[in-house]
Amino acid sequence: MSCKSHKRSAAKTPTVEQIQAHDLLDIAALCIVVGGTKPVSKATVYRLVKSGRLPPPIHVSPNIRRWVRGAVVSAMTSGTA
């Protein structure tokens, strides 16, 4: 079997409406929320967390981290992000 016969569904970038509908953000959604029209990189998000400008993530499981949307929005509106 060739690689072309296995089609993977491409992960679609969530829209702002979809992001606002959830209380927990994954790293991809957080990059969009923080960056706006030009999403920031994952490294930038972790730098902002390390500097205290964004809240730390919640560890849902050993390999899954999520951010609380309200805390992120609060940090951004207070001018820390």
Buried (B, 14 or more C-beta within 10 A) or exposed (E): EEEEEEEEEEEEEBEEEEBEEEEBBBBBBBBBBBEEEEBBEEEBBBEBBEEEBBBEBEEEEEEEBBBBBEBBBEBBEEEEB
